[in-house]
Amino acid sequence: MISIIRSVGRIRLLCLCMLLWAACKKDNPPPPREEEIVTPKYGSRKEMSLDSIYLYAKHCYYWNEALPSYTDFDPRGKFAGISPEETALSKSLYRLSQFSMHPGGKPYEWTRMEGRAKYSFLEVRAQGSASAKRLASIINTSASVHLESDTDIGYLRLHSFPRLAAVQGDLDRAFAAMASQNISTLIIDLRFNGGGYIETAGYVADLIAPKELEGKVKYTEHFNTLMQNGRASMLKQQAYLDKDGRTMTYKGRLATMADIDFSVAANTKKFHKKGDLHSIKRLYFISNSMTASASELLISCFKPYLPIRLIGERTYGKPVGSFAIRIDRYNLYLATLQLRNANGWGDYFDGIPPDVEVLPGTTDYQIGSPQDPFLQAVYKDLGIEYVGQGKEVQYKDLKRAKAKTLDLSSIAAGKVEALMIKEQFKLKE
């Protein structure tokens, strides 16, 4: 009898353990698995490209969970009959971009321009660098640094963020010039700066940062859950290239984009001081509605640490970035990652509001001149008065006539659209 009672007790204990194990499984569900998507195996070149755009969006788009099934979206049925091919693919991409809804009631990628997404885009691959088509105009007009005489103010206008290799020397010279003057107030003019490469914006941040920020979080990059868990299998179709555009070997085979570590830990960027400028106490940014992407990242990453002031207009609102996905003769740039600062803030889809609002008005003026109302607002905020109007404006205690100018012919003006391109990745260990 005792033996029977003991056996029943063991059975009850075993059942209880199994129930507890099942409960733990529910409390700690496995990471989401890649959704199995069945698409036709054959089709025209256009139909296969339409399928590819949909599949890459389901795997890599930041808001991929908002996308419908392949059957419901029906890319071939809705877009294959449209000509030319590029128009068909662009229309399909635009439609995919309109499913993710902002809490304000409109899609995250809504714009006033019908048929054009705010962040994602497709382009015919140009020979040479990725996105060369949109960054082709950044090497024409010069920018300049003004070092104000008899003051500790430096002014730098940045029109865009080209590849770092193309402008690193110019940036180093600009900040070396300001370091030699021991400036304590730096004005960064980002009007009409539509962004560019994340690496370059990060390098500028390291040039600006005081040494106290060394090793602190600059920003973090957040990919969708599928990518973070290494389950975006479509990326196996994309070769992983080094900074020189060459393929790499990984575990005895050619590396693919699926071998990248997309976790937050692997994509946390920290400040690493560059250059000799250590005297910055006050940091001003000038913005307008075309200040976007990498420019906004530069503003955002300092908010947790420095008493920055934003002067001008509300920025564009693009806290997301992209990388090139090759489909046939096209490069697909999906909104694939969100950028957040050290405080975890990256919710500026509607733009970053200014501390001091300035409207451009209708008066003609040269950007950076004494007649510039945005720059006037900065000096007023600094307590520097100006007298006169139009061309007769003069700043008290600020002898601009003796300002030194450093030509930066490679940091150029031009129409640059809202871009935040990521090229530097870390492979899984």
N, C-alpha and C positions, 0 to 999 in steps of 0.2 A: 504493500500500500504506500509506504514512504517513497519507494522508487517511482511509482506512478505519479505521485504528487510532485516530486522533483522534476520529472519529465515534462509535466504540464507547465510547471514554472519556467523551465527553459524555453518552451515553445512560446509562452507569453512574452518573455523577455526578448526573444528573437523577433517576434512580431512588432514589439514596441520599438526596437532598433531600426527595423525596416521602415516604420512609419516616420520616425525622426529623420532618417536618411532621405526619405521622399520629401519631407517638409523642407529640409535644407536645400534640396535640389530646386524647389520652387522659389525659395528665397534668393538663391544664387543661380539664376538661369544662365545657360551657356551663351557665349557671344552670338550675335545674329549671324545666320548663315547666308551665304550668297543665294539670292533667289534664282531658281532655275528658269531661264527664259528661253522659250523655243521659238526660233525664227526660221524662215525658209532657208534651205541650204544653197539655193541657186537664185539668180536674178540678174538684172542688168547692172551695169556699173553704178548707175544712179541709185537703184534699189538697194544694192549692197551698202552704199555710202549712207543712205537714209537709215538702214538698220544699225550701222556702226555708230552713228550719232546718238541714236536712242540707247544702245547698249552701254556706251561709255557714260552717258548721262546717268543711267541707272546705277552704275558702279562708282562713278567719281564725282558727280554733281553734289555740291554741299547740301542741298535740300532734296536729295534723291528719294527720300521716303514720301515726298509729296507727288511723285510721278505716277501716272497710271500704268496699267499693264500694257504689254506690247499689243495684245489684241484690241484693247480699248483705244490705244493711241493710233494704231494702224498707220504707221509712217508711209508704207507703200501706197495704200489706198488713198490717202489724203494728199500726198505730195509728189508722188512719182509722175503724175501727169503734168506737172508744172515745168515750164522751160524758161530760161536755160537752167542747166543743172545747179549752178551756184545759187540761183534764186530759190529753187526747190529746197536745197539743203538749209539755206538761211531761214526760210519760212518754218521749216520743221524745228530748227533750233529755237527760234523765237517762241513758237508754241510751247515747247518744253519748258522754257524759262518763265512761263506765266502761271504755273501751277502752285508754286510756293507763295503763301500769303503772309504778308507783313501784318502784325497786330493792328495796324492802322486801317486795314481793310483792302489794301491794294497789293498786288504781287511785289515781292522784293525787287524784281527786275523790271518793274513798270517804268516807262518814261512817257513823256508827252509825244514822242515821235512814234507813231503807229508802225509796228513791224520791226522795231529795234529794241533789243534787250538792253538793260542798263549795264550789265556786267559781261555776259557771255557773248562771244562772237566767233565767226568763222572767216578765214581769209585764205586766198590762194597762196600757197607756199612760195615765198620769194626766194630766189637763189641767194644763199648766204645765211644770215642769221634769222632765227625765228622772230616773227613779228616785225621784220624789217620794213614792211609796208607801212605800218603805223608809226614807226620811229624814224622814218627816212628823213624827216625834216629837222632833226635836232642838231645838225652840225653846220649851221649857216651863220646866224647872227650872234655876235659876242655878248657875253654878260660881263658884269664888273663888280668889283668890291670897292666900296668907298670907306676910307678910314678918315673919320672926322677929326680935323685938327683941333687942338686944345680941348678935346673931350676924350672919353674912353668908350666911344660908340663905334661899332662896326656895322656896316650894312652890306648884305650879300643877297643878290637876286639869283635864284635858281630856276631855270625855265623847264627843266625836265631831269630825269634820272636815267641817263643812258647806261649801257654796260659799264661796269666799274673800270675795266681795263682801258676804256677809251678816255676816261676823264679823271682817273685817280691822281695823275700828276698835277693837273690844274687845280683840283680840290686841295691837294697838299700845299701848293704854292699860295693859294688864297688864305688858308688858315695859318700858314707860317707868317704871312704878312700881318695878319691880325694879332698873332701871338707876340710879334715883335713890338707891337704898340700897347700890349697889356690891356686890351679892351675888357671892360666888365659888362657892357651891355651889347648884345648881339641882336641885330634885326635881320631875320631871314624872310625875304620876299618870295612867296610861293604863288603869286597871282598867275593864272593861266598855266600853272604847272600841273599837267594831267597825270603825272606819275612816271612810271617806267619800271626799272628793275629794283626788286626788294633789296638785293645785296648792296646796291649803291646808296639807297636811302639809309640803310643800316650803317654804312661806312661814314656817311655824313654825321649821323648821330654819334658815332664814336669820336669824330673830330670835335664835336661840340661839347661832349660830356665832360664834366669835371672829374678829377681822379677819384672822387668819393664814390662815383657810380661804378667803378671797376668791379666786375663780377656779378653785378645785380642784373635782374631780369630786364631785358629791353622790350621784348615782345614774345608772344607765343603764337604758333600756327596750329590751327585746329581743322582737321579733315573730318569727313563723315565717318560714322562708326564702322562701316564696312571696310574702308581703307585703313583705319587705325588698327583693325583686327587682322589685316593682311588677307582679306577675302575678296578684294576687287580683282578677280581673275582676268578681266579684260585687259588689264595692264601688262599681262604676259605677252601681248601682241606689240608692245612698245619697247624698243631697244633702249637700254639705259646708256646715255652718252656722258663722257666726262666734259670738263669745261672747254676742251678743245674740239668737241664734237666727235670724239672717237669712241667706239664700243669698248666695253670693259669685260673682263672675265670675272665670274663670281661662282665659287664652288665648282670649278671645272667646266663651266659653260658660259655662254654669253649672258651677261646680266640684262635683266628687263626691269621696267618700271615697277613690276610687282615685287621686286626684291628690295624696294625702298622701305625704310622704317618710317611710317606715317604717324607714329605715336606722338602725343604732345611732348613727352619727355625728350624725344629725339629732335623735336622741332621747337625747342625753347632757346631763344637767342639772348645772349647776355652782353652787357657792355664790356668792350675791351678798348681802353683809351688809345686813340691814335693822335699823333702830332703833339705839339708843344703848347697848345692853347689851354691854359689852366685857370684863367682868371674870370670866367663867365659867372656873373652873379644874377643878371637879369636877361631873360630870353623872350624876344618878341617874334611872332610870326604874323605876316600880312597875307590875307587870303581873299579870294573871291569865289564865285560859284563854280569856277573851273578848277579850283584847287582840289585835286582828287588823288585817291589811291595811295601810292607811295608817299605823296606829300602829306596826306592825312596821317599816315603811319608815323612819319617823322614828328608831327605835332603830338600825336597820342602817346608815343613812348616816353616823352618827358613829363607828362602830366602827373604821374605819381611822385616825381622827385623834385621838380623845380617850379617856382612860381611863374610859370609862363603866362604870357598875355597874347591873345589872338585878336588882331585888329582887322576889320574889314567886313566881309560878307560871310554868310554861312557857306561852308564848303560843300562839295558835290555829294559826298556820302557814299564811299566805297570801301568798306572794311574787309573786302574779300579779294583774293588773288587767284591767279591761274597759272597753269603750265601748258606747254604745247602738246597736243595729242595729234599725231599724224594719221590722217585718213586719206588715202589715195593721194591726190595732189593738193590737199588742203591741210591747214593747221586749225584744229579746234581748240578754242580757249573757253573752257567752262569755269564758272565760279566754283572753285574746288576747295578753297581754304579760307577760314576767317582769321583775321589778325586781331589779337587782343593784347593790351598792355599789361604791366606787372600787376595791376589791380583787377585784371580779368575783364576790363572794359573794352568793348569793341562794337557796341550797339549804336553806331552813328550812321545807319543806313539813310537817314534823312539829312546827313551833314553834321558837322561840328559847328555849333553856334558861336559867334564871336563874343569876346568880352566887351569890346567897343565896336558898335556897328558903324560902318561907313558906306554910304552909297556913292557910286562913281559919278553920278550927275552927268551933265552934258558939256561941261567946260573942257576944252582941250588942254592936255598937260602931258608931259613926258614922265613915264614911270620912274620914280626915284629922284625926281627934280624937286626943288623947293615948292613948286606949284602942285605937287601931288597930294591930294587930300588924304590919302591913306597914310602917307608918311607924316603929314602934318598931324594926324591923329595920334600917331606913335609919339611924336615929340611932345605933344600936349599932355599925353598920359605920363610922360617922363618929367613933366613940369617945365619944359623948355618952351618959352613963348616965341611967337612969330608976329611980325607986323607987316602991313602992306597987303596988296592984293595982286593977283595975276603974276606977271613977270617981276614985279617989284617986291615979292615976298622976301623978307630977311629974317633969319633966326637970331635972336639975342643970344650972345655968348656961344655962338656956333659959327665958326668962320668957314663956311662951306667952300669959299673960293680957293682955299688952300688944301682942300681935300685931296688925298692921294688916291689914284685909281690904278687898279691892277686888271689888265685885260685877260679875260678867260675865254679865248676864242673857241674852245671846244665845248663849253657848256652853253648850248645854243638855244635860241628862241625858235618859234615855229608852232604850228598847230599840232599839239600832241593830245590824243584822246585819252580818256581815263583808263590807265593801264597799271596793273600790279603783277609783274611777271616774276615767277620763281624759277630759278635754274639750278640752285645748289641743293642737293639732296644727300642724305646719309643712307647707305645700304645697311640692311639688317646685319647684326653681328652673328 
